Structures are given as C-alpha cells and as structure tokens.
Amino acid sequence: MAAPKKGRSAGAQSKPGRSLALILIAIVGLTGGMFASGHTTPRLGIDLAGGTSITLEAKADQGSAINKANMDTAVEIMNRRVNGLGVSEAEVQTQGDRNIIVNIPKGTNSEEARAQVGTTAKLYFRPVLQREAQGGSGDATPSTDPSASASPSGSASPSASPTDKAADKAGDKVSESSSSPSADATSQGRAVTDALKKAPTPSGSSTPKADDSPSASASGDDASAAATNYATLDCTNPKQRAAAGKDAKRDQDTVACGQDGEVWNKFLLGPVDVDGTEVKKAQATFDTQTAAGWRVDMTFTSGGAKKFADVTSKLAQQTSPQNEFAIVLDDDVVSHPYVQTAITGGNAYISGSFTQDEAQSLANMLSYGALPLSFKEQSVTTVTAALGGDQLHAGLLAGAIGLALVIIYLVAYYRGLSLIAIASLLVSAALTYVLMSLLGPAIGFALNLPAVCGAIVAIGITADSFIVYFERVRDEIREGRTLRPAVERAWPRARRTILVSDFVSFLAAAVLFVVTVGKVQGFAFTLGLTTVLDVVVVFFFTKPLMTLIARRKFFAGGHKWSGLDPKSLGAQPPLRRTRRPSGLGAGPVDTKEA
C-alpha cells in the first residue's frame, strides 16, 4: 500500500495538536473579550426584545430629489434625534430607495419617538448671550485674550492661546469668503474668556438684558424664564441635556447644550436670526493658499445674505462670548463660531482646527440640517416584550429540536464517530455565540427572528461538512485501508467538496444580503457568518481531531461501536494480483498478496 504523500497532509498528521490549540486559544480570547466588554449576550432585534418599528416614506415636495445623499443625511439626523431621547440601541436604516425604517427598543415613549423622527429637522442660527463650560477635565476654563481681528478679505491674526485641548472647539472663526483669502493659520481654541468666567449667573441682577444681544427681542418674561433655566441647566446630565430648549419659539430666548471635545457647554441663546433653510450651499474645502487647513464655506440665499450681514455687523461689535452665533440643530449646538467682522455678499466660511471629517460633518448639517425631504408615516408596528419573548422562545426551541434530531441521527448512524461531530458542533456554536455578542456593539448587529432561522439552517450546513469527510474516510476503509492512512487520503477529496459547498452557501448569503433590506438581511448575515465558521471549524478542529482519534485503538482497531468497523462497512479483502503464465498449457499460478 502506498504511503501518504508528504506535505500538508503529513504535516497535519504529525502536528494536529497545534491546530487544536490555535482554535481553542481563539475561543478563549474571544470569550475573554466578550466578558471584558460587558456584552455577554447578543443584542436582540426589535421583534425579539419588543419595541416600536416606524416606516417612513420620503417625499420630494421641497424641491429636492430623493437620492442616496439626501436619504443618508436624513438617517444621520434621525439618529441624532432618537439618541436625544436617551435611546442607545435604536436602529435607523434605509429600506429601498425612498423608505427609512426606525426601530426603537422597549422602554421608549413611542408617541414622542414618532413625533421626533416624523418631522423635518430644524436648523437655526442664534446669537450667544452667555456660555459656560461644564464637565470634561473640570469646569474651569482657560483664560484667553479674545482680541481677534479680521477684515472683509478674510485676514485674521488672533492672539488666542488655548490651554485646554477639550476647549479647542469653542472658538471656530467665521469670516467673509473671498476669491483670494489671506487668512493666517488660526487656532480654533478661543474658548472662554476672563470676562465670561467672572460673569454672574443669569439669576442675578447682571443677567443679560434684551438689548445686550444684537438680536434680543424676546419679552421680559421669556428672557427671565430662559435665564432661570440657564442657571439651573446641567449639560452633563443626559436627561437635562435632552430636555434643554424643547418647544422653544423662534422669537424667544432659549437654552441649549453643545459638546466641544470632552467638555459640555451650556448656552443662553437669543432669538433666531437666520434660518437653516436660508443656507443655499455649504461644503468642506481645504485652504491650500494659506495652509489654514479644512474649513466650511457657506453660501446664503439673497434673503439669508441680508439677515446674515445684519447680525454679523452687530456681533462683531460685541465681546466674547456675545460675538458668537450658535448653529443649533434640533436644539443642540453643533458649532458656535465667533464673528470677526461684518460679512456681506452672502458668502462666508468657518475656519478652525477642523479635521476633514469634522468639516464635512458640519457642512452636511448646514446643507441638509433642515432636511430637504419630508417624510410620510407609512406604518407603525409595536411589538410587546411578551410577544418578542415568545418569538425568541419559539426560535430557540426550534433550534434545540433541530440540533437534537441531528445529534440523534449522527449517534445512530456514526456511533463513536459521532463524538467528533458533536464536539465540532459545540465549537461552532460557541464561536457563533461569542461573535454575535461582540458584533452587536461593534457593528450594530441585532439578532432578530430571521437571524435565528439562519442559525438553525446553519446547523444542517455544518453537519453536512462533517458527513462529507466521514463518508470519504469510510470509503477508504471499504477499499481495504486501515484508519490512519484512510484519514489522510480522504481529506484532500473531502476538503475540495466542503469548500465548494460552503462557497455556494456563502455566495447565496452574500447575494441575499445585498439585494434584500430589513430583517431578511439578518438571515443572510447569520447564514454567511456560520458558513465561514464552518470552514474554520472543519479545518482547525474536525480534521486534527480525526487525526488524533485514528491513533486510538478503539477507532483504529475497527471496534463495532466506533462507526468504522470494516465488516459492517463491507470492506473488500486486500487487493491481490496474479502472474500470467509465459506459455500455453501452463498450470494455475498461486496468487500473491499485492
């Protein structure tokens, strides 16, 4: 009998323990990461955990086309809105070309959520009356000299010297755009001045009056209420932060929160000066002429240009922080640049220590903060926690029954050999569970009912790979070979079959994931994940374990309960050959064993 070929098969046969140790180390490492992250269970989808699912249809009734850019921007803004409600596990995703699905888990006021995501986002420019930093490395703020100067051509030479990195976002600068700007590289960090630090609280006698702001036109009662809210507002508290500025009217003072790095700022803001809909265009550009870095260029409509010129001419005469205007998106301050000089002509830019992503994000908010698309509510589905629990229980029960039937079949047909299949199934199940738990916080994967179905289908796919290999080994034994060479000779042919089968399954899952939307993607993702894990388990666990058990007498000797008994498999006797006589009439020749 020919010896097994040298190379990979021989190496795998001689050192199977290395592969087993590798996969066990991987399981231990992933399990440790799961416990270290605190996410010890898979994240459940809305159909299992309970909650509210809202389907919205986009309508192009505001002069904007329904395209991918606008839909993606709508998803981003809706995410901000839902997260503002304190919902950390909400899902907002597109479905098809014109639908958005918002899944909000249990524990959230569904009526409030519907009101938040079903209306157009609001973007306003409001003057800053007062600002105070909270949280981060401390409530103390660096003292800087706010003596920044600017000219209509965009030149600037601020003498800011920030000392706290977290406060760097507070001093974005707005200047007038020109065809050949000559602005020097500026710091973004003119955060809080001495004057602001020494300012008394709004509840005192020095509360900013209406005429302290260039646009303050609110009534005395409204201004007093806003000042009182400002005095008690704590932006480091998520509940107070979410409620800040809710239901504020355009012509009234209000309060708001904004984050600069690790520092939260609370703001007392004047009435709206410019509406977000009056920003005609905003884009992130890199200033190559002055090496000032990334900035955001803005172009206003004719009406917005006049309003912006009026407000900047007033703000430029104020001291910090009252020379700033806040860009407020859904009651949150996303930026608060200071004004250096009156800006006319309808073109301006916001400069500072922006990264490309920060500049692009601010440009998107300015361009689409008011959402050029409106949405019509198509359907609202509420799933109670009890119903979701029943569905999860039914899915797990179906999976347990399917797994039990597969194990019964393996034990009845393969007997002792079924131990390898069961161990491989357990390893595959452990890897699947750990990865699902880790993928929840990592990429937002949620285990819904279709995903559970995908995991159940994967049981059959995984068992099929083991069966292919076992049958190849038994075929080799039927041809008269012993177990150890049979294991190695069967592997190359079984390996090709397993890879082709798993590739077809993975390809089907990938196509299904790409062409479908919504919950069906959960089925496709789970099917693809378990198919990849099947290849890993077969190569790094099942094959090395077969090599080890082939050295055990119980299996190598062909015990009748091993599942590898040559007699029960109908093994052929050893191959024999005969030598033909050299001439006619010669007598019979004794056979010899090959």
C-alpha positions as CSV (number, residue, x, y, z in Angstrom):
1,M,0.0,0.0,0.0
2,A,1.3,3.4,-0.9
3,A,2.3,5.7,1.9
4,P,0.5,9.0,2.3
5,K,2.0,11.9,0.4
6,K,4.4,14.2,2.2
7,G,3.5,17.8,2.6
8,R,0.4,19.4,4.1
9,S,-1.3,16.1,4.9
10,A,1.8,14.7,6.5
11,G,2.3,17.9,8.5
12,A,-1.3,17.9,9.6
13,Q,-1.0,14.3,10.6
14,S,2.2,14.8,12.6
15,K,1.1,18.0,14.5
16,P,-2.7,18.1,14.9
17,G,-2.3,19.4,18.4
18,R,-1.1,22.7,17.0
19,S,-4.3,23.4,15.1
20,L,-6.5,22.3,18.1
21,A,-4.5,24.6,20.4
22,L,-4.9,27.5,17.9
23,I,-8.7,27.3,17.7
24,L,-9.1,26.8,21.5
25,I,-6.9,29.9,22.1
26,A,-9.1,31.8,19.7
27,I,-12.3,30.8,21.6
28,V,-10.7,31.7,25.0
29,G,-9.5,35.1,23.6
30,L,-12.9,36.0,22.1
31,T,-14.8,34.8,25.2
32,G,-12.5,37.0,27.4
33,G,-13.1,40.0,25.1
34,M,-16.8,39.4,25.4
35,F,-16.8,39.4,29.2
36,A,-14.3,42.4,29.2
37,S,-16.6,44.4,27.0
38,G,-19.6,43.7,29.2
39,H,-21.7,42.4,26.3
40,T,-22.2,38.8,27.3
41,T,-25.4,38.3,25.3
42,P,-26.3,39.0,21.7
43,R,-28.1,42.2,21.0
44,L,-31.7,41.4,20.3
45,G,-33.7,42.9,17.5
46,I,-37.0,44.7,17.9
47,D,-39.1,41.6,17.0
48,L,-37.5,39.7,19.9
49,A,-36.8,42.4,22.5
50,G,-40.0,44.3,21.9
51,G,-40.4,48.0,20.9
52,T,-41.7,50.1,18.1
53,S,-40.9,50.0,14.4
54,I,-41.7,53.1,12.3
55,T,-41.6,53.0,8.5
56,L,-41.3,56.5,6.8
57,E,-41.6,57.2,3.1
58,A,-39.7,60.2,1.6
59,K,-41.5,62.8,-0.5
60,A,-39.8,65.2,-2.8
61,D,-42.1,68.1,-2.1
62,Q,-39.5,70.7,-1.1
63,G,-37.7,70.9,-4.4
64,S,-35.0,68.3,-3.6
65,A,-34.6,64.9,-5.3
66,I,-34.8,61.6,-3.5
67,N,-31.3,60.3,-3.8
68,K,-28.8,58.4,-1.7
69,A,-27.1,61.5,-0.3
70,N,-30.3,63.0,1.0
71,M,-31.5,59.7,2.4
72,D,-28.2,59.1,4.2
73,T,-28.3,62.6,5.6
74,A,-31.9,62.0,6.8
75,V,-30.8,58.8,8.5
76,E,-27.9,60.6,10.3
77,I,-30.2,63.4,11.5
78,M,-32.9,60.9,12.7
79,N,-30.2,59.0,14.6
80,R,-29.3,62.2,16.4
81,R,-33.0,62.8,17.2
82,V,-33.6,59.3,18.5
83,N,-30.4,59.3,20.6
84,G,-31.5,62.6,22.0
85,L,-34.4,60.7,23.6
86,G,-31.8,58.6,25.5
87,V,-32.3,55.6,23.3
88,S,-28.9,54.0,22.8
89,E,-29.9,50.9,20.8
90,A,-32.2,52.4,18.2
91,E,-31.8,51.4,14.6
92,V,-32.3,53.9,11.7
93,Q,-31.7,52.5,8.3
94,T,-32.8,52.9,4.7
95,Q,-35.1,50.4,3.0
96,G,-35.1,50.5,-0.7
97,D,-34.8,53.9,-2.5
98,R,-37.3,56.0,-0.6
99,N,-38.1,54.4,2.8
100,I,-36.5,54.7,6.2
101,I,-37.0,52.2,9.0
102,V,-36.7,53.4,12.6
103,N,-36.6,50.6,15.2
104,I,-36.8,51.8,18.8
105,P,-36.5,49.2,21.5
106,K,-38.8,48.9,24.5
107,G,-38.7,51.4,27.3
108,T,-39.2,54.4,25.0
109,N,-42.2,56.6,24.6
110,S,-43.4,55.6,21.2
111,E,-45.5,58.7,20.7
112,E,-42.6,61.0,21.4
113,A,-40.4,59.0,19.2
114,R,-42.9,59.2,16.3
115,A,-43.1,63.0,16.8
116,Q,-39.3,63.3,16.7
117,V,-38.5,61.2,13.6
118,G,-41.6,62.1,11.6
119,T,-41.0,65.8,11.4
120,T,-38.4,67.9,9.5
121,A,-35.2,68.7,11.3
122,K,-34.7,72.4,12.4
123,L,-31.5,74.3,11.9
124,Y,-31.2,77.8,13.3
125,F,-28.6,80.5,13.8
126,R,-29.0,82.1,17.2
127,P,-26.7,84.7,18.9
128,V,-24.9,83.5,22.0
129,L,-25.9,85.6,25.1
130,Q,-23.9,83.5,27.6
131,R,-21.9,80.3,27.7
132,E,-20.3,78.2,30.4
133,A,-18.2,75.0,30.2
134,Q,-19.2,72.0,32.2
135,G,-17.6,68.6,32.8
136,G,-14.5,67.3,31.0
137,S,-11.3,67.9,32.9
138,G,-13.1,70.4,35.1
139,D,-15.5,73.3,35.0
140,A,-12.6,75.7,35.0
141,T,-12.0,77.2,31.6
142,P,-8.8,78.7,30.2
143,S,-8.3,82.4,30.2
144,T,-7.5,83.8,26.8
145,D,-7.4,87.2,25.1
146,P,-10.3,87.4,22.7
147,S,-8.7,90.2,20.7
148,A,-9.1,88.6,17.2
149,S,-9.2,90.9,14.3
150,A,-10.5,90.3,10.8
151,S,-11.1,92.2,7.6
152,P,-13.6,91.5,4.8
153,S,-10.8,89.9,2.8
154,G,-10.6,87.2,5.4
155,S,-7.3,88.1,7.0
156,A,-7.0,87.4,10.7
157,S,-4.4,87.4,13.4
158,P,-6.0,86.2,16.6
159,S,-3.9,86.1,19.7
160,A,-5.6,83.1,21.2
161,S,-3.6,80.8,23.3
162,P,-5.7,77.9,24.5
163,T,-4.5,75.7,27.3
164,D,-7.2,73.0,27.3
165,K,-7.5,70.7,24.3
166,A,-11.1,70.0,25.2
167,A,-12.0,73.6,24.7
168,D,-10.4,73.9,21.3
169,K,-13.8,73.5,19.5
170,A,-15.3,76.5,21.2
171,G,-13.6,79.2,19.1
172,D,-14.4,78.5,15.5
173,K,-14.0,81.6,13.4
174,V,-16.4,82.9,10.8
175,S,-15.0,85.2,8.1
176,E,-16.1,86.5,4.8
177,S,-15.1,84.4,1.8
178,S,-13.1,86.0,-1.0
179,S,-11.5,84.8,-4.2
180,S,-8.0,85.1,-2.7
181,P,-8.2,84.8,1.1
182,S,-5.1,85.7,3.0
183,A,-6.1,84.3,6.4
184,D,-3.2,83.1,8.5
185,A,-3.5,79.7,10.2
186,T,-5.7,80.2,13.2
187,S,-6.3,78.3,16.3
188,Q,-9.8,77.0,17.0
189,G,-9.3,77.4,20.7
190,R,-10.6,80.7,21.9
191,A,-12.9,79.1,24.3
192,V,-14.0,81.0,27.4
193,T,-12.6,84.5,28.3
194,D,-11.9,86.1,31.7
195,A,-15.0,88.2,31.2
196,L,-17.1,85.1,30.9
197,K,-15.6,83.3,33.8
198,K,-16.3,86.3,36.0
199,A,-19.8,86.9,34.7
200,P,-22.5,86.5,37.4
201,T,-25.2,83.9,37.0
202,P,-28.2,84.9,35.0
203,S,-30.4,84.8,38.0
204,G,-28.6,87.8,39.4
205,S,-29.0,91.4,38.7
206,S,-26.5,91.2,35.9
207,T,-28.5,88.8,33.8
208,P,-28.1,89.8,30.1
209,K,-30.9,92.1,29.1
210,A,-32.6,92.0,25.8
211,D,-30.5,94.9,24.5
212,D,-27.3,93.0,25.4
213,S,-27.7,90.8,22.3
214,P,-27.8,92.2,18.8
215,S,-31.0,90.2,18.2
216,A,-32.6,90.1,21.6
217,S,-36.3,90.9,21.0
218,A,-37.9,88.4,23.4
219,S,-40.3,89.7,26.1
220,G,-39.1,90.2,29.6
221,D,-40.9,87.2,31.0
222,D,-39.5,84.9,28.3
223,A,-36.0,86.2,28.8
224,S,-36.3,85.7,32.6
225,A,-37.5,82.2,32.2
226,A,-34.7,81.3,29.8
227,A,-32.2,82.9,32.2
228,T,-33.6,80.9,35.1
229,N,-33.3,77.7,33.0
230,Y,-29.8,78.6,32.1
231,A,-28.8,79.0,35.8
232,T,-30.1,75.5,36.7
233,L,-29.1,73.7,33.5
234,D,-26.5,70.9,33.8
235,C,-25.5,69.7,30.4
236,T,-23.5,66.8,31.8
237,N,-26.9,65.3,32.8
238,P,-28.3,63.4,29.8
239,K,-31.9,63.9,30.9
240,Q,-31.5,67.7,31.3
241,R,-29.5,67.8,28.1
242,A,-32.3,66.1,26.1
243,A,-34.9,68.5,27.5
244,A,-32.9,71.7,27.0
245,G,-34.5,74.1,24.6
246,K,-37.5,71.9,23.8
247,D,-40.5,73.7,22.3
248,A,-38.6,77.0,22.2
249,K,-40.1,79.5,19.9
250,R,-38.1,81.3,17.2
251,D,-38.6,84.8,18.7
252,Q,-37.7,83.8,22.3
253,D,-34.5,83.3,24.3
254,T,-33.7,79.7,24.9
255,V,-31.1,77.4,26.4
256,A,-29.1,74.6,24.7
257,C,-26.2,72.3,25.1
258,G,-23.2,71.6,22.9
259,Q,-20.1,69.4,23.2
260,D,-16.5,70.5,22.5
261,G,-14.3,67.5,22.8
262,E,-14.8,66.2,26.3
263,V,-16.3,69.4,27.6
264,W,-20.1,70.2,27.6
265,N,-21.1,73.8,27.2
266,K,-24.4,75.3,28.2
267,F,-25.7,78.2,26.2
268,L,-28.1,81.0,26.7
269,L,-29.2,81.9,23.2
270,G,-31.2,84.8,21.7
271,P,-34.0,84.6,19.2
272,V,-33.4,83.1,15.8
273,D,-31.6,85.5,13.4
274,V,-31.1,83.2,10.3
275,D,-33.0,80.0,9.4
276,G,-31.1,76.9,8.2
277,T,-33.2,76.9,5.0
278,E,-31.5,80.2,4.1
279,V,-28.2,78.4,3.7
280,K,-28.1,77.8,-0.1
281,K,-24.9,75.7,-0.1
282,A,-22.2,74.5,2.3
283,Q,-19.2,72.5,1.6
284,A,-15.9,71.4,3.2
285,T,-12.8,72.7,1.5
286,F,-9.1,72.6,2.2
287,D,-7.4,76.0,2.2
288,T,-4.2,75.4,0.1
289,Q,-3.3,79.0,-0.2
290,T,-2.8,79.8,3.5
291,A,-2.3,76.3,4.9
292,A,-5.0,77.0,7.4
293,G,-6.4,73.5,7.0
294,W,-10.0,72.5,6.5
295,R,-12.8,75.0,6.6
296,V,-16.5,75.1,5.8
297,D,-17.7,77.5,3.0
298,M,-21.2,78.8,3.2
299,T,-23.4,80.5,0.6
300,F,-26.7,82.1,1.6
301,T,-29.8,82.9,-0.3
302,S,-30.5,86.5,-1.1
303,G,-32.7,86.9,1.9
304,G,-30.4,85.0,4.1
305,A,-27.4,87.0,3.0
306,K,-29.0,90.3,4.1
307,K,-30.0,88.8,7.5
308,F,-26.5,87.3,8.0
309,A,-24.9,90.7,7.1
310,D,-27.1,92.5,9.7
311,V,-26.4,90.0,12.5
312,T,-22.7,89.8,11.9
313,S,-22.3,93.5,11.9
314,K,-23.9,93.6,15.3
315,L,-22.0,90.6,16.7
316,A,-18.6,91.9,15.5
317,Q,-19.1,94.8,17.9
318,Q,-19.6,92.6,20.9
319,T,-17.1,91.0,23.3
320,S,-16.8,87.2,24.0
321,P,-19.0,85.3,24.1
322,Q,-21.6,87.6,22.8
323,N,-19.7,87.9,19.5
324,E,-20.5,84.3,18.7
325,F,-23.5,82.8,17.0
326,A,-24.7,79.2,17.7
327,I,-25.6,76.8,14.9
328,V,-28.4,74.9,16.5
329,L,-29.6,71.6,15.0
330,D,-32.6,70.1,16.8
331,D,-32.0,72.1,19.9
332,D,-28.3,71.0,20.1
333,V,-25.4,73.4,19.4
334,V,-23.2,71.8,16.8
335,S,-20.9,74.8,16.4
336,H,-20.5,78.3,17.8
337,P,-18.0,80.3,15.8
338,Y,-17.2,83.9,16.7
339,V,-17.5,86.8,14.3
340,Q,-14.5,88.9,13.4
341,T,-16.1,91.5,11.1
342,A,-19.4,92.2,9.4
343,I,-19.9,89.8,6.5
344,T,-21.7,90.9,3.4
345,G,-22.2,89.4,0.0
346,G,-23.8,86.2,1.1
347,N,-20.5,84.2,1.2
348,A,-18.7,83.2,4.4
349,Y,-16.5,80.5,5.8
350,I,-16.0,78.9,9.2
351,S,-12.3,78.1,9.9
352,G,-10.6,76.4,12.8
353,S,-8.6,73.3,13.6
354,F,-11.0,71.1,11.7
355,T,-10.2,67.6,10.5
356,Q,-11.7,66.6,7.2
357,D,-14.4,64.5,8.8
358,E,-15.4,67.4,11.2
359,A,-15.5,69.9,8.4
360,Q,-17.6,67.5,6.2
361,S,-20.0,66.8,9.0
362,L,-20.6,70.4,9.8
363,A,-21.0,71.1,6.0
364,N,-23.6,68.4,5.8
365,M,-25.5,69.8,8.8
366,L,-25.5,73.2,7.2
367,S,-26.6,71.9,3.8
368,Y,-29.2,69.4,4.9
369,G,-29.9,70.2,8.5
370,A,-33.3,71.4,7.5
371,L,-33.9,68.2,5.6
372,P,-34.9,69.0,2.0
373,L,-37.1,65.8,2.1
374,S,-40.3,65.4,4.1
375,F,-41.5,62.0,5.2
376,K,-44.9,60.4,5.4
377,E,-45.5,57.8,8.0
378,Q,-46.4,54.5,6.3
379,S,-46.8,52.2,9.3
380,V,-46.1,51.9,13.0
381,T,-45.7,48.4,14.4
382,T,-45.5,47.9,18.2
383,V,-44.1,44.6,19.5
384,T,-44.6,43.9,23.2
385,A,-41.8,42.4,25.2
386,A,-44.0,39.4,25.9
387,L,-44.6,38.7,22.2
388,G,-40.9,39.2,21.5
389,G,-40.1,36.8,24.3
390,D,-42.5,34.2,22.9
391,Q,-40.9,34.5,19.5
392,L,-37.4,34.1,20.9
393,H,-38.5,31.1,22.9
394,A,-40.1,29.5,19.8
395,G,-37.0,30.2,17.8
396,L,-34.7,28.7,20.4
397,L,-37.0,25.7,20.8
398,A,-36.9,25.1,17.1
399,G,-33.2,25.3,17.1
400,A,-32.9,22.9,20.0
401,I,-35.2,20.4,18.3
402,G,-33.2,20.6,15.1
403,L,-29.9,20.2,16.9
404,A,-31.3,17.2,18.9
405,L,-32.5,15.5,15.7
406,V,-29.1,16.0,14.0
407,I,-27.3,14.5,17.1
408,I,-29.7,11.5,17.2
409,Y,-29.0,10.8,13.5
410,L,-25.3,11.1,14.0
411,V,-25.2,8.8,17.0
412,A,-27.4,6.2,15.3
413,Y,-25.5,6.2,12.1
414,Y,-21.9,7.0,13.0
415,R,-21.9,5.7,16.7
416,G,-18.5,6.5,18.2
417,L,-17.5,8.8,15.3
418,S,-20.5,11.0,16.2
419,L,-18.5,12.3,19.2
420,I,-16.3,14.2,16.8
421,A,-19.3,15.7,15.0
422,I,-20.9,16.7,18.3
423,A,-17.7,18.3,19.6
424,S,-17.4,20.2,16.3
425,L,-20.9,21.4,16.5
426,L,-20.3,22.7,20.1
427,V,-17.2,24.5,19.0
428,S,-19.1,26.1,16.1
429,A,-21.9,27.1,18.4
430,A,-19.5,28.7,20.9
431,L,-17.8,30.7,18.2
432,T,-21.1,31.8,16.7
433,Y,-22.5,32.9,20.1
434,V,-19.4,34.9,21.1
435,L,-19.1,36.6,17.7
436,M,-22.7,37.6,17.7
437,S,-22.3,39.1,21.2
438,L,-19.3,41.1,20.1
439,L,-20.7,42.2,16.8
440,G,-23.7,43.8,18.5
441,P,-21.8,46.8,19.9
442,A,-19.1,46.7,17.2
443,I,-21.3,47.0,14.0
444,G,-24.8,47.2,15.4
445,F,-25.8,43.6,14.6
446,A,-29.1,42.7,16.1
447,L,-30.3,39.1,16.5
448,N,-33.8,39.1,15.1
449,L,-36.1,36.1,14.3
450,P,-34.8,35.7,10.7
451,A,-31.3,35.6,12.1
452,V,-32.3,32.9,14.5
453,C,-33.6,31.0,11.4
454,G,-30.3,31.5,9.7
455,A,-28.5,30.0,12.7
456,I,-30.9,27.0,12.6
457,V,-30.3,26.4,8.9
458,A,-26.5,26.6,9.6
459,I,-26.7,23.5,11.8
460,G,-27.5,21.4,8.8
461,I,-24.8,23.1,6.7
462,T,-22.2,22.4,9.4
463,A,-23.3,18.8,9.9
464,D,-23.1,18.3,6.2
465,S,-19.4,19.1,6.1
466,F,-18.7,16.5,8.8
467,I,-20.7,13.9,7.0
468,V,-18.8,14.5,3.7
469,Y,-15.5,13.9,5.5
470,F,-16.7,10.9,7.4
471,E,-18.1,9.2,4.3
472,R,-14.8,9.8,2.5
473,V,-12.9,8.1,5.3
474,R,-15.4,5.1,5.3
475,D,-14.9,4.8,1.6
476,E,-11.2,4.4,2.1
477,I,-11.8,1.7,4.7
478,R,-14.1,-0.1,2.3
479,E,-11.3,-0.3,-0.1
480,G,-9.2,-2.2,2.4
481,R,-7.1,0.5,4.0
482,T,-6.6,1.0,7.7
483,L,-7.8,4.0,9.6
484,R,-4.7,6.2,9.8
485,P,-3.9,6.3,6.0
486,A,-7.7,6.4,5.3
487,V,-8.0,9.7,7.3
488,E,-5.2,11.3,5.4
489,R,-6.1,10.0,1.9
490,A,-9.8,11.1,2.4
491,W,-9.0,14.6,3.5
492,P,-7.9,16.2,0.1
493,R,-11.1,15.0,-1.7
494,A,-13.4,15.9,1.2
495,R,-11.7,19.3,1.5
496,R,-12.5,20.2,-2.1
497,T,-16.1,19.1,-1.7
498,I,-16.5,21.1,1.6
499,L,-15.0,24.2,0.2
500,V,-17.2,24.2,-2.9
501,S,-20.3,23.5,-0.9
502,D,-19.6,26.3,1.6
503,F,-18.6,28.7,-1.2
504,V,-22.0,28.2,-2.8
505,S,-23.8,28.8,0.5
506,F,-21.7,31.9,1.3
507,L,-22.4,33.3,-2.2
508,A,-26.1,32.8,-1.8
509,A,-26.0,34.5,1.6
510,A,-23.9,37.4,0.2
511,V,-26.3,38.0,-2.7
512,L,-29.3,37.8,-0.4
513,F,-27.7,40.3,1.9
514,V,-27.0,42.8,-0.9
515,V,-30.4,42.6,-2.7
516,T,-32.6,42.5,0.3
517,V,-33.4,45.0,3.0
518,G,-34.7,45.0,6.6
519,K,-34.9,41.8,8.6
520,V,-34.1,39.4,5.8
521,Q,-30.6,40.8,5.9
522,G,-30.3,39.3,9.4
523,F,-30.9,35.9,8.0
524,A,-28.4,36.4,5.2
525,F,-25.7,37.8,7.6
526,T,-26.1,34.9,10.1
527,L,-26.0,32.3,7.3
528,G,-22.8,33.8,5.8
529,L,-21.2,34.1,9.2
530,T,-21.9,30.5,10.2
531,T,-20.7,29.3,6.7
532,V,-17.3,30.9,7.3
533,L,-17.1,29.4,10.8
534,D,-17.9,26.0,9.3
535,V,-14.8,26.2,7.2
536,V,-12.7,27.3,10.2
537,V,-14.0,24.5,12.5
538,V,-13.6,21.8,9.9
539,F,-10.0,22.8,9.0
540,F,-8.8,23.6,12.5
541,F,-10.8,21.3,14.7
542,T,-12.5,18.4,13.0
543,K,-9.6,17.3,10.8
544,P,-6.9,17.5,13.6
545,L,-9.3,15.6,15.9
546,M,-9.8,12.9,13.4
547,T,-6.0,12.5,13.1
548,L,-5.7,12.1,16.8
549,I,-8.5,9.5,17.2
550,A,-7.1,7.5,14.3
551,R,-4.2,6.7,16.7
552,R,-6.6,5.2,19.3
553,K,-7.1,1.5,19.4
554,F,-10.8,1.8,19.8
555,F,-11.2,3.5,16.4
556,A,-8.1,2.2,14.6
557,G,-9.0,-1.4,15.5
558,G,-12.4,-1.0,14.0
559,H,-14.5,-1.6,17.1
560,K,-18.1,-2.3,16.2
561,W,-19.3,0.8,18.2
562,S,-16.7,3.0,16.6
563,G,-18.6,3.5,13.4
564,L,-15.5,2.4,11.5
565,D,-15.9,-1.4,11.6
566,P,-14.6,-2.8,8.3
567,K,-17.0,-5.7,8.4
568,S,-20.1,-3.6,8.9
569,L,-18.9,-1.2,6.2
570,G,-18.5,-4.1,3.8
571,A,-14.7,-3.6,3.3
572,Q,-13.1,-5.5,0.4
573,P,-10.3,-8.0,1.1
574,P,-6.8,-6.8,0.5
575,L,-6.0,-6.3,-3.2
576,R,-4.3,-9.3,-4.9
577,R,-2.7,-9.8,-8.3
578,T,-1.8,-12.9,-10.4
579,R,1.1,-13.6,-12.7
580,R,0.0,-14.9,-16.1
581,P,1.9,-18.0,-17.4
582,S,4.5,-17.4,-20.1
583,G,3.2,-20.1,-22.4
584,L,0.1,-22.0,-23.3
585,G,-0.9,-25.0,-21.3
586,A,0.8,-23.8,-18.2
587,G,-0.9,-24.8,-14.9
588,P,-2.5,-22.4,-12.5
589,V,-0.3,-20.0,-10.6
590,D,-0.5,-19.2,-6.9
591,T,-1.8,-15.8,-6.1
592,K,0.3,-13.5,-4.1
593,E,-0.7,-10.6,-2.0
594,A,0.0,-7.3,-3.6
